[in-house]
Amino acid sequence: MLRRIDRILLSVPALGSAVTYYRDRLGLKLLRQDKQAASFLMSDGKTELVLRSDPEQTSGEVYYLVDGVRDLYAKRDELKLIFVHPPRAVSRGYTAPVRDPFGNVLLLLDRTTETGDSQAVEDAASPTALFAGVEPLASSRPDVLIDLYQKIGRTADDLPYTPHFEKLWNLYAARQNPQPTRGEVWRQLLNLRKGGKLPRLGPASGPPPRLTPEQQQTLKELLGEDIGKRDRLPYTPRFDQLVNEFNKTRARPLGPHQVWRLVARLAK
């Protein structure tokens, strides 16, 4: 099923210096580069290492090449595969994340089409970029999203993984074509907040769960460098993995919303 690692995506703060390091210091062959991304060929002649300076890029993504993502999705019950979401078109095929029984998320990728979806790109960059992996942002309707946010009446930091967010997403997605994912709507809300366009709705509904100092340290260690990228975590395979890993250390597991509240507090 898993043929090989197709590509590894890493996030870097400055692309120019990162390209110099990986090309000149580590000796990797630079395949192509644009303003936000650079792709290198590993010594096996097949696997690519992709560096991205896009702040929306989650670091440490590994994509596994398979024969057909859609075929695996169609046989998911027979194969007992848990897909985080259905396959999505990328530039030369399809991709989808699968969660294993141990809490790990495997990013699957195939090369089953010559051109794929013209709107899908090779790693969440804009449609003119080079790479493959995560869907581009759907079109935004900020006026509609702000209106729905006000009607939901729950502050942004207290929204992820709640029925309130599901209601907001359902109402908003129903008015969009193509429909945005939950992650896209979350990022659109963040952009509106950063631009000062979201109204203040007051504090969160209650405090996050209490942790012992040891549990706080465990969560920090699991977060690693992502502790400074908390807003990018909700509705990503990385956050699903974090929730599963943290709950392995607890007698009573926490839901995604509770873990998000803890992450948000630790990252302040």
C-alpha positions in Angstrom: 0.0 0.0 0.0 2.7 2.5 1.1 5.2 2.6 -1.8 7.6 5.2 -0.5 7.9 8.7 1.0 7.0 11.1 -1.8 7.9 14.3 -0.1 8.6 16.0 3.3 7.4 19.5 3.9 9.3 21.8 6.3 8.4 25.4 7.4 11.3 27.9 7.4 11.2 31.6 8.4 13.4 32.8 5.5 13.5 30.9 2.3 16.7 32.4 0.9 19.0 31.4 3.8 17.2 28.0 4.1 17.9 27.2 0.5 21.6 28.1 1.0 21.8 25.9 4.0 20.1 22.8 2.5 21.9 23.2 -0.9 25.4 24.3 0.2 25.7 22.8 3.7 23.7 19.6 3.4 24.4 19.0 -0.3 20.9 18.6 -1.6 20.0 19.2 -5.3 17.7 22.2 -5.7 15.0 21.3 -8.2 12.9 24.4 -8.3 12.2 27.5 -6.3 9.6 30.3 -6.3 8.9 33.2 -3.8 7.6 31.0 -1.0 8.8 27.5 -1.7 11.8 25.4 -2.8 12.0 21.7 -3.6 15.1 19.6 -3.3 15.8 16.0 -4.5 17.0 13.5 -1.9 19.8 11.1 -2.6 17.4 8.3 -3.5 16.5 10.2 -6.6 12.8 10.1 -5.9 11.9 11.7 -2.5 11.6 15.5 -2.4 12.2 17.8 0.5 10.1 21.0 0.3 10.9 24.2 2.2 8.1 26.7 2.6 8.2 30.2 4.1 4.4 30.6 4.0 3.3 31.2 7.6 0.2 29.0 7.0 2.4 26.0 6.3 2.6 23.3 9.1 6.1 22.0 9.5 7.1 18.3 9.4 4.4 17.0 7.0 5.3 13.6 5.4 3.5 12.4 2.3 3.4 8.7 1.4 3.0 7.7 -2.2 0.3 5.1 -2.9 -1.2 3.7 -6.1 -4.6 5.2 -5.7 -6.0 7.3 -2.8 -9.6 7.1 -4.2 -9.4 3.3 -4.4 -8.3 3.1 -0.8 -11.1 5.4 0.2 -13.7 3.3 -1.6 -12.4 0.2 0.2 -11.9 1.9 3.6 -14.4 -0.3 5.4 -12.9 -3.5 4.0 -9.4 -2.3 4.8 -10.4 -0.8 8.1 -8.9 2.6 7.2 -9.9 5.7 9.1 -9.9 8.7 6.7 -9.8 12.1 8.4 -11.6 13.5 5.3 -12.3 12.3 1.7 -9.6 12.5 -1.0 -9.0 15.9 -2.6 -7.5 16.7 -6.0 -4.0 18.0 -6.3 -1.9 18.8 -9.3 -1.2 15.3 -10.5 -3.5 13.1 -8.5 -5.3 13.0 -5.1 -4.4 13.2 -1.4 -6.1 12.4 1.9 -5.0 11.9 5.5 -5.5 8.5 7.2 -5.4 8.0 11.0 -3.8 4.7 12.2 -5.0 2.8 15.4 -2.1 4.4 17.4 -3.0 8.0 16.8 -0.6 8.8 13.9 -1.9 10.6 10.8 -0.5 9.4 7.5 -0.8 11.8 4.6 -1.4 9.7 1.4 -0.7 11.0 -2.1 -1.0 9.4 -5.5 -0.1 10.4 -9.1 -3.2 9.1 -10.9 -4.0 12.1 -13.1 -1.9 14.1 -15.5 -3.3 17.5 -14.6 -5.6 16.9 -11.6 -7.7 19.8 -10.4 -6.5 23.1 -12.0 -7.4 24.9 -8.7 -5.4 22.4 -6.5 -1.7 22.9 -6.0 1.3 21.0 -4.7 1.4 22.0 -1.0 -1.2 24.6 0.0 0.4 27.4 -1.8 -1.3 29.7 -4.3 -2.5 28.1 -7.6 0.6 29.4 -9.4 3.0 27.5 -7.2 4.8 24.2 -7.7 4.0 21.7 -5.1 1.3 19.3 -3.8 -0.5 18.4 -0.7 -3.2 20.5 1.0 -6.2 22.3 -0.6 -6.0 26.0 -1.5 -8.3 28.4 0.4 -11.8 28.6 -1.0 -13.1 32.0 -1.9 -14.0 34.2 1.1 -17.2 36.1 1.9 -16.0 38.2 4.9 -19.3 40.1 5.2 -21.3 36.8 5.5 -18.7 35.3 7.9 -18.7 38.3 10.2 -22.5 38.3 10.3 -22.7 34.6 11.2 -19.9 35.1 13.8 -21.9 37.8 15.5 -25.1 35.7 15.5 -23.2 32.6 16.9 -22.0 34.9 19.7 -19.0 32.9 20.8 -15.5 34.4 20.8 -13.0 33.0 18.2 -10.6 31.4 20.7 -13.5 29.5 22.3 -14.9 28.3 18.9 -12.8 25.4 17.6 -14.3 21.9 18.0 -17.6 23.1 19.4 -21.2 22.8 18.2 -21.1 26.6 17.8 -18.3 26.3 15.2 -20.1 23.4 13.5 -23.2 25.6 13.2 -21.2 28.5 11.8 -19.3 26.3 9.4 -22.5 24.7 8.1 -24.3 28.0 7.6 -21.3 29.6 5.9 -20.3 26.6 3.7 -23.9 26.3 2.4 -23.5 29.7 0.8 -20.2 29.0 -0.8 -19.3 27.2 -4.0 -16.9 25.4 -3.7 -17.6 24.8 -0.1 -14.7 25.6 2.3 -13.4 23.1 4.8 -13.5 23.7 8.5 -9.8 24.6 8.4 -10.4 27.2 5.7 -13.2 28.8 7.7 -11.1 28.9 10.8 -8.2 30.6 8.9 -10.6 33.1 7.4 -11.9 34.0 10.9 -8.3 34.5 12.0 -7.5 36.8 9.1 -10.6 38.9 9.9 -9.5 39.1 13.5 -6.0 40.1 12.7 -7.4 42.8 10.5 -9.5 44.1 13.3 -12.8 43.2 11.5 -14.3 40.8 14.0 -16.3 42.3 16.9 -15.3 41.6 20.4 -17.6 39.0 22.0 -16.1 38.9 25.5 -14.2 36.1 27.2 -14.4 32.4 26.7 -17.3 30.5 28.3 -15.2 29.0 31.0 -11.6 28.2 32.0 -9.6 25.4 30.4 -9.1 22.1 32.2 -6.6 22.1 35.1 -3.3 20.4 34.5 -0.5 19.4 36.9 2.9 21.0 36.2 4.0 17.6 34.8 1.0 17.5 32.4 1.7 21.0 31.3 5.3 20.1 30.6 4.2 17.0 28.6 1.9 19.1 26.5 4.7 21.6 25.8 7.0 18.9 24.7 4.4 17.4 22.4 3.8 20.8 20.9 7.5 21.4 20.3 8.1 24.3 17.8 4.4 24.4 17.1 3.8 26.2 20.4 4.4 29.4 18.6 2.0 28.5 15.8 -1.1 27.7 17.9 -3.6 29.5 15.6 -2.5 27.3 12.7 -3.2 24.0 14.5 -7.0 23.6 14.6 -8.6 21.4 11.9 -5.2 20.0 10.7 -3.8 16.4 10.9 -1.1 17.8 13.2 -3.7 18.8 15.8 -5.5 15.4 15.5 -2.1 13.8 16.2 -1.5 16.1 19.1 -4.8 15.3 20.8 -4.2 11.5 20.4 -0.6 11.7 21.7 -1.6 13.9 24.7 -4.5 11.6 25.6 -2.2 8.6 25.8 -0.7 10.2 28.9 -4.0 10.7 30.7 -6.3 8.3 32.5 -9.3 10.3 31.2 -9.0 11.6 27.7 -9.9 15.2 26.8 -11.9 16.3 23.8 -10.3 18.3 20.9 -11.9 21.6 22.3 -10.5 21.1 25.7 -7.0 20.3 24.3 -7.3 23.4 22.1 -8.1 25.6 25.1 -5.0 24.2 26.9 -2.8 24.8 23.8 -4.2 28.4 23.5 -3.3 29.1 27.1 0.2 27.6 26.9 1.0 29.5 23.8 0.1 32.9 25.1 
